[in-house]
Amino acid sequence: MKKITVLGSTGSIGRQALEVCDWFKQKLQPQCLVALSNAALLAEQARKYQPQLIVLGDQRQYPRLKQCLGGYSGEVAVGRQAVIDAAASPCDIVLAAISGIAGFEPVMAAITAGNPVALANKESLVAGGQLVMAEVAKRNMQILPVDSEHSAIFQCLNGDNKNIEKLIITASGGPFRGWHKQRLQAVKPSDALQHPTWNMGAKVTIDSATLANKGLEVMEAHWLFDVDYSQIEVLVHKESLIHSMVQYYDGSIKAQIGPHDMRLPIQYALLYPERPANPTPRLDLANIAALNFEHPDTDSFPALRLAYEAAVAGGSCPAVFNGANELLVAAFLAGKIGFLDIAEGIEQALNNHQQWPLQDIDSVLAADNWAKNWIKREYLKEEAN
């Protein structure tokens, strides 16, 4: 029986992880559930799974949590430090699914404590990849990727991780695949949230629409698989059935194919190296008419190009890319800026940033803070923190 800590249990990945726990009740036991602000759902999960500990990051929501907790007999903790402490508490595996830079410190805490990590928080590697992977190497650990693309690459490389010519990360293209800039000017948040294949949280869905998500995944792949950025390619694959590929020096390509169901890579990470049967519908290859691929349009969707540039520049630049993107996506969802302003704001932030080396957690968080303050003050013309 694996005892699991779920960081971000009320988010999309966290909820699906708990579904996987329902499939394998004899193998997976939620020991600790952590949420940042959704008190009502955390209380519901606490009553159902009866973990030893639940943690709510936002102290302002504690009265709501307390009101809903009837029937739960375990321990309750509140606050940012409680989230970090929960990640470091002994367990068999930590599912890191807190969205955004907020997940970085808990991921570092889990690894430093020696807890195996199933990683769904790509921002930890984007903003502080060298620090994360240094801790992983120091402890001779392995990060198990949860993102479908990185799970696919991990599966392709399993037992065959030499002679890699390139990694090919697939992208659905989002709801605006094939659109040009002029048409994108009128896009509303409600349009961008209509993803054609995946059901994800709002932030990730917007990132998919701008292709920023693919840029973040390129950076994550670089750190996870120790491959140079020049060896990582993005291809648009509208069917979202081939989740990623590995091309070897002999010209052969390995691909991982499966339904677009995040519970499958979650299961693989939590139960690795086992592959027990689950109740998901199987992919009927005979009914797939075609598999299509095309190069991404980085003129209409420049966030991907900017991600590569920030990644190659290194240091604090990837954290600035990520921090600016987080705030700009929130501004777009709030109706403050247009769709194309997201990439434009990222580019301006990067152009105005004086890069610094990342030496510790504080230097990563400082880059994120610089980006968000610059966007607030200079781009959104709001009062910065």
Backbone torsions as a table, in degrees:
resi	resn	phi	psi	omega
1	MET	NA	121.1	177.0
2	LYS	-90.0	126.8	175.5
3	LYS	-91.7	125.1	-169.6
4	ILE	-115.9	136.7	166.5
5	THR	-102.2	125.1	-179.8
6	VAL	-107.7	107.0	175.6
7	LEU	-87.9	113.9	-175.3
8	GLY	92.4	43.6	-173.7
9	SER	-68.3	-20.7	-178.1
10	THR	-94.8	-4.5	177.2
11	GLY	-82.7	-179.6	-176.4
12	SER	-59.1	-50.0	-179.4
13	ILE	-67.2	-42.7	-179.9
14	GLY	-60.4	-43.6	179.8
15	ARG	-64.4	-40.8	179.5
16	GLN	-70.4	-31.4	175.4
17	ALA	-63.2	-39.1	178.5
18	LEU	-69.2	-30.1	172.0
19	GLU	-62.8	-41.3	177.3
20	VAL	-62.2	-39.5	175.6
21	CYS	-60.8	-35.8	177.1
22	ASP	-64.4	-35.4	178.5
23	TRP	-66.4	-35.9	-170.9
24	PHE	-123.5	61.7	-175.8
25	LYS	-65.0	-22.6	178.8
26	GLN	-87.1	-6.1	-176.7
27	LYS	-117.7	-29.4	-172.7
28	LEU	-127.2	128.4	179.3
29	GLN	-128.2	114.8	175.5
30	PRO	-65.9	114.6	-178.3
31	GLN	-95.2	-32.2	-178.5
32	CYS	-145.4	131.3	177.7
33	LEU	-117.1	129.9	-176.8
34	VAL	-125.3	128.9	174.8
35	ALA	-130.4	155.3	179.3
36	LEU	-87.5	-42.1	-174.4
37	SER	-145.8	-15.8	-174.6
38	ASN	-82.6	81.9	-173.9
39	ALA	-64.7	-42.4	-175.8
40	ALA	-63.6	-45.2	-179.3
41	LEU	-70.6	-37.7	176.9
42	LEU	-59.8	-41.4	178.4
43	ALA	-63.5	-41.5	178.1
44	GLU	-61.7	-44.0	178.4
45	GLN	-64.8	-38.6	179.4
46	ALA	-62.1	-42.4	179.5
47	ARG	-64.9	-38.5	-176.5
48	LYS	-73.9	-46.4	-170.4
49	TYR	-98.1	-15.6	179.2
50	GLN	47.8	54.5	176.9
51	PRO	-69.4	162.8	177.9
52	GLN	-64.7	-32.7	-174.0
53	LEU	-143.8	139.4	167.2
54	ILE	-123.7	147.0	-177.7
55	VAL	-132.5	134.4	175.8
56	LEU	-117.4	121.0	-176.1
57	GLY	-69.8	-38.4	-175.3
58	ASP	-88.6	106.5	-177.5
59	GLN	-61.6	-26.6	-178.7
60	ARG	-65.8	-23.0	-178.2
61	GLN	-92.0	2.0	-177.0
62	TYR	-61.8	-41.7	177.7
63	PRO	-56.7	-39.5	177.3
64	ARG	-64.4	-43.1	178.7
65	LEU	-61.4	-48.2	-178.5
66	LYS	-59.1	-37.3	-179.6
67	GLN	-65.3	-30.5	-173.6
68	CYS	-97.9	-0.6	-166.2
69	LEU	-88.8	8.7	178.7
70	GLY	-55.6	128.8	179.5
71	GLY	99.4	-3.3	176.9
72	TYR	-106.5	131.2	-173.5
73	SER	-112.3	3.3	-176.9
74	GLY	-87.8	-169.0	-177.5
75	GLU	-85.6	148.3	178.5
76	VAL	-126.1	134.4	175.3
77	ALA	-133.0	153.6	-174.7
78	VAL	-136.9	144.4	173.2
79	GLY	111.8	164.1	-175.9
80	ARG	-61.6	-44.2	-179.8
81	GLN	-65.3	-32.6	178.0
82	ALA	-64.5	-35.0	176.4
83	VAL	-63.5	-46.5	-179.7
84	ILE	-64.1	-42.9	179.9
85	ASP	-63.4	-37.5	179.1
86	ALA	-64.0	-40.1	178.9
87	ALA	-62.7	-31.1	-177.9
88	ALA	-87.8	-10.7	-179.2
89	SER	-67.9	140.5	-176.1
90	PRO	-57.3	134.0	175.9
91	CYS	-160.7	176.5	-179.9
92	ASP	-84.5	-28.9	176.5
93	ILE	-163.5	141.6	175.6
94	VAL	-106.1	121.3	171.2
95	LEU	-88.8	110.5	-176.3
96	ALA	-93.9	96.9	-174.4
97	ALA	-126.7	18.1	172.1
98	ILE	-72.0	131.8	-175.4
99	SER	-78.8	143.1	170.5
100	GLY	80.9	-170.1	-177.8
101	ILE	-63.3	-19.7	178.3
102	ALA	-59.9	-21.3	-179.8
103	GLY	-86.2	-7.3	-172.4
104	PHE	-66.8	-52.7	-178.6
105	GLU	-62.7	-43.0	175.6
106	PRO	-60.3	-38.6	177.4
107	VAL	-62.7	-45.7	178.5
108	MET	-61.6	-39.2	179.7
109	ALA	-65.0	-42.0	-179.9
110	ALA	-62.4	-46.2	-178.0
111	ILE	-67.1	-43.8	-179.9
112	THR	-60.9	-33.4	178.6
113	ALA	-79.0	-7.3	179.6
114	GLY	87.1	13.0	177.9
115	ASN	-81.0	128.8	172.6
116	PRO	-58.5	144.5	-175.5
117	VAL	-123.1	127.5	166.1
118	ALA	-97.3	111.8	-165.8
119	LEU	-98.6	116.0	170.2
120	ALA	-112.6	-5.5	-180.0
121	ASN	-95.3	86.1	-175.9
122	LYS	-64.2	-26.0	-177.0
123	GLU	-61.6	-25.9	177.9
124	SER	-61.1	-41.7	179.1
125	LEU	-80.5	-32.5	178.0
126	VAL	-63.1	-50.2	-174.0
127	ALA	-81.3	-37.3	-173.6
128	GLY	-136.0	39.3	-174.3
129	GLY	-55.6	-42.0	-176.6
130	GLN	-66.8	-34.2	178.6
131	LEU	-71.9	-43.9	179.9
132	VAL	-60.8	-49.9	-175.1
133	MET	-71.2	-27.0	174.6
134	ALA	-65.0	-41.1	177.1
135	GLU	-67.0	-39.0	178.0
136	VAL	-61.7	-46.2	-179.3
137	ALA	-65.5	-39.4	-178.9
138	LYS	-59.9	-34.4	-177.2
139	ARG	-101.2	6.8	179.1
140	ASN	52.5	44.8	-177.8
141	MET	-101.4	177.4	175.5
142	GLN	-135.8	129.9	172.6
143	ILE	-87.1	131.6	177.8
144	LEU	-99.3	112.9	-175.3
145	PRO	-74.1	142.7	179.5
146	VAL	-107.1	-33.0	175.4
147	ASP	-49.5	138.1	-174.8
148	SER	-59.4	-36.9	-178.5
149	GLU	-67.2	-43.5	-177.0
150	HIS	-78.0	-31.5	171.9
151	SER	-61.9	-40.1	179.2
152	ALA	-62.6	-46.4	179.3
153	ILE	-63.8	-43.8	178.7
154	PHE	-57.3	-42.9	179.4
155	GLN	-67.7	-39.6	178.4
156	CYS	-65.5	-35.9	-177.3
157	LEU	-82.0	-14.6	-175.7
158	ASN	-59.7	110.2	-178.5
159	GLY	84.5	-0.4	-177.0
160	ASP	-151.5	61.7	-172.3
161	ASN	-106.7	23.1	176.6
162	LYS	-109.8	164.9	172.9
163	ASN	57.0	42.7	-179.7
164	ILE	-83.2	121.8	175.3
165	GLU	-84.5	-45.1	175.7
166	LYS	-163.4	157.5	170.3
167	LEU	-99.6	138.5	178.9
168	ILE	-117.3	109.8	-179.7
169	ILE	-95.7	125.2	-178.7
170	THR	-90.1	151.1	179.3
171	ALA	-133.7	137.9	178.1
172	SER	-67.7	-27.1	-173.3
173	GLY	92.4	-9.3	177.8
174	GLY	66.5	-168.7	-176.4
175	PRO	-73.7	-11.8	-174.0
176	PHE	-114.7	23.5	179.2
177	ARG	-56.5	128.2	180.0
178	GLY	88.7	-6.2	178.9
179	TRP	-79.2	151.1	175.7
180	HIS	-107.6	169.1	-170.9
181	LYS	-54.7	-42.7	-176.4
182	GLN	-59.7	-40.8	179.9
183	ARG	-71.2	-31.1	-177.2
184	LEU	-73.4	-15.8	-178.0
185	GLN	-62.5	-28.9	-175.5
186	ALA	-96.6	5.7	-176.1
187	VAL	-64.4	135.7	177.1
188	LYS	-106.5	160.1	177.2
189	PRO	-53.8	-39.9	-179.2
190	SER	-62.9	-31.1	176.7
191	ASP	-70.7	-44.9	-175.2
192	ALA	-69.6	-21.3	-179.0
193	LEU	-83.7	-1.9	-179.1
194	GLN	-92.5	75.5	-179.5
195	HIS	-72.7	136.6	-173.6
196	PRO	-73.2	-22.0	-175.1
197	THR	-130.5	-36.1	-173.8
198	TRP	-104.9	147.3	173.9
199	ASN	-106.6	104.7	-173.0
200	MET	-132.0	174.2	174.5
201	GLY	-67.2	164.7	-174.1
202	ALA	-60.4	-45.6	-177.4
203	LYS	-59.9	-50.4	-178.0
204	VAL	-65.3	-35.6	179.6
205	THR	-64.6	-42.3	176.5
206	ILE	-66.3	-41.2	177.2
207	ASP	-60.1	-35.6	177.3
208	SER	-66.3	-39.2	-179.4
209	ALA	-66.9	-35.0	-179.2
210	THR	-87.7	-11.4	-171.8
211	LEU	72.9	6.3	173.1
212	ALA	-60.4	-34.5	-179.0
213	ASN	-59.9	-38.7	178.4
214	LYS	-67.1	-35.5	176.2
215	GLY	-63.3	-42.8	176.7
216	LEU	-62.8	-38.0	-179.7
217	GLU	-70.1	-33.2	174.8
218	VAL	-61.4	-45.8	178.9
219	MET	-63.8	-41.8	178.6
220	GLU	-61.5	-44.2	-180.0
221	ALA	-62.1	-39.3	178.8
222	HIS	-55.4	-46.1	-177.0
223	TRP	-77.6	-40.2	-177.7
224	LEU	-65.1	-40.7	-169.9
225	PHE	-113.6	4.2	175.7
226	ASP	54.3	50.6	-179.7
227	VAL	-119.4	137.5	-179.0
228	ASP	-65.3	150.8	-179.2
229	TYR	-60.3	-29.3	178.8
230	SER	-68.4	-13.3	-179.8
231	GLN	-105.1	15.4	179.2
232	ILE	-120.4	119.2	-177.4
233	GLU	-115.9	146.4	174.4
234	VAL	-111.4	130.4	174.5
235	LEU	-125.0	136.8	175.6
236	VAL	-80.4	128.2	-177.6
237	HIS	-136.3	94.0	-167.5
238	LYS	-63.4	-25.5	-177.9
239	GLU	-74.0	-20.2	179.4
240	SER	55.0	38.7	179.9
241	LEU	-106.9	-38.7	169.5
242	ILE	-87.1	116.3	-169.2
243	HIS	-87.2	-22.8	169.0
244	SER	176.4	171.4	-175.0
245	MET	-142.5	160.6	173.3
246	VAL	-125.8	126.2	175.7
247	GLN	-104.7	132.3	-177.6
248	TYR	-101.9	167.3	-175.8
249	TYR	-65.0	-19.9	177.0
250	ASP	-83.0	0.7	178.1
251	GLY	94.5	-8.8	179.4
252	SER	-77.0	151.8	-179.1
253	ILE	-126.6	130.6	172.0
254	LYS	-102.1	135.5	178.3
255	ALA	-128.5	145.3	172.5
256	GLN	-107.2	124.8	-175.4
257	ILE	-124.0	142.9	179.5
258	GLY	-178.3	172.4	178.1
259	PRO	-60.5	155.8	175.1
260	HIS	-83.5	83.2	-177.2
261	ASP	-140.3	110.4	-175.3
262	MET	-66.3	-17.0	179.1
263	ARG	-65.1	-23.9	-179.0
264	LEU	-71.0	-51.5	175.2
265	PRO	-65.9	-29.9	175.7
266	ILE	-63.5	-47.6	178.4
267	GLN	-59.2	-44.2	-177.6
268	TYR	-60.5	-42.0	-179.3
269	ALA	-68.6	-43.6	-175.4
270	LEU	-71.7	-31.5	-175.3
271	LEU	-110.3	4.9	-178.7
272	TYR	-50.1	134.9	7.3
273	PRO	-95.5	13.6	-179.6
274	GLU	-72.3	155.4	172.6
275	ARG	-134.1	65.6	-179.5
276	PRO	-70.1	156.1	179.9
277	ALA	-65.2	145.9	177.3
278	ASN	-133.8	170.5	-174.6
279	PRO	-87.8	11.2	-176.9
280	THR	-71.7	149.1	175.8
281	PRO	-62.0	141.9	179.4
282	ARG	-84.9	151.5	178.5
283	LEU	-76.5	127.1	178.7
284	ASP	-97.2	96.9	-175.4
285	LEU	-62.7	-29.9	-178.7
286	ALA	-66.0	-23.4	-178.6
287	ASN	-92.6	0.0	177.4
288	ILE	-87.1	115.0	-174.9
289	ALA	-69.9	-39.7	-176.2
290	ALA	-163.6	159.4	172.1
291	LEU	-119.1	117.6	-173.5
292	ASN	-108.8	144.9	178.4
293	PHE	-138.2	144.5	175.8
294	GLU	-153.9	158.1	177.7
295	HIS	-74.7	145.0	178.6
296	PRO	-68.4	149.0	178.5
297	ASP	-92.0	93.2	-176.3
298	THR	-81.7	-1.8	171.9
299	ASP	-79.7	-48.5	178.3
300	SER	-75.7	-28.4	-177.8
301	PHE	-125.5	72.4	-171.8
302	PRO	-72.1	-9.9	-178.5
303	ALA	-58.9	-34.1	179.0
304	LEU	-65.6	-44.5	177.5
305	ARG	-61.5	-43.0	-179.3
306	LEU	-64.2	-34.3	178.3
307	ALA	-64.8	-44.8	177.1
308	TYR	-59.7	-43.8	-178.7
309	GLU	-63.5	-42.5	178.8
310	ALA	-65.9	-39.4	-179.1
311	ALA	-63.3	-46.1	-179.0
312	VAL	-66.9	-36.4	178.0
313	ALA	-64.7	-37.5	174.3
314	GLY	72.5	-159.4	-178.0
315	GLY	58.0	-130.5	-177.6
316	SER	-82.2	-8.3	-173.6
317	CYS	-62.5	-43.9	177.1
318	PRO	-60.6	-37.5	177.6
319	ALA	-66.1	-35.7	177.0
320	VAL	-67.4	-44.3	175.0
321	PHE	-53.8	-50.2	-176.1
322	ASN	-65.2	-45.0	-178.4
323	GLY	-64.8	-43.6	178.0
324	ALA	-62.4	-43.8	-179.6
325	ASN	-61.7	-43.9	179.7
326	GLU	-56.1	-48.3	-176.3
327	LEU	-70.7	-38.0	-179.2
328	LEU	-69.0	-36.6	175.8
329	VAL	-63.9	-42.4	177.3
330	ALA	-61.3	-40.1	179.2
331	ALA	-66.3	-38.5	177.5
332	PHE	-65.3	-44.7	179.3
333	LEU	-63.7	-28.6	178.4
334	ALA	-85.0	0.1	178.1
335	GLY	79.5	15.9	-177.3
336	LYS	-84.9	-27.5	-178.5
337	ILE	-136.8	167.9	177.5
338	GLY	-87.6	171.9	-178.1
339	PHE	-61.0	-45.8	-178.2
340	LEU	-70.4	-18.3	179.5
341	ASP	-69.0	-20.3	-179.6
342	ILE	-62.2	-55.1	-179.8
343	ALA	-66.0	-38.1	-179.8
344	GLU	-62.0	-42.4	179.5
345	GLY	-65.1	-40.7	176.7
346	ILE	-59.1	-45.8	-178.0
347	GLU	-62.6	-42.7	179.5
348	GLN	-64.9	-39.9	178.5
349	ALA	-62.5	-46.0	179.2
350	LEU	-63.0	-39.2	-179.4
351	ASN	-66.8	-25.6	-177.5
352	ASN	-100.4	3.9	-176.9
353	HIS	-95.4	132.6	173.8
354	GLN	-95.2	106.4	-173.0
355	GLN	-58.6	143.7	172.1
356	TRP	-134.3	157.2	-179.9
357	PRO	-73.3	153.0	177.5
358	LEU	-98.0	112.2	-176.3
359	GLN	-108.3	-22.8	-177.1
360	ASP	-160.8	179.9	-178.6
361	ILE	-59.6	-41.0	-178.3
362	ASP	-61.2	-36.3	-179.2
363	SER	-70.0	-30.6	174.9
364	VAL	-69.1	-47.8	-179.2
365	LEU	-65.9	-31.0	177.1
366	ALA	-66.6	-37.9	177.6
367	ALA	-65.9	-41.6	176.7
368	ASP	-62.3	-44.6	-179.7
369	ASN	-65.0	-41.2	178.1
370	TRP	-59.2	-45.8	-177.5
371	ALA	-61.5	-46.0	-177.1
372	LYS	-68.7	-38.8	177.0
373	ASN	-67.2	-39.0	179.3
374	TRP	-64.9	-44.6	178.9
375	ILE	-61.4	-44.5	179.6
376	LYS	-61.2	-48.9	-172.4
377	ARG	-76.3	-48.5	-170.3
378	GLU	-93.8	-30.3	-175.2
379	TYR	-101.4	-44.9	179.9
380	LEU	-90.5	-10.5	179.8
381	LYS	57.2	43.8	176.4
382	GLU	-114.0	167.9	178.7
383	GLU	-74.7	126.2	-179.5
384	ALA	-82.8	163.9	179.2
385	ASN	-74.3	NA	NA
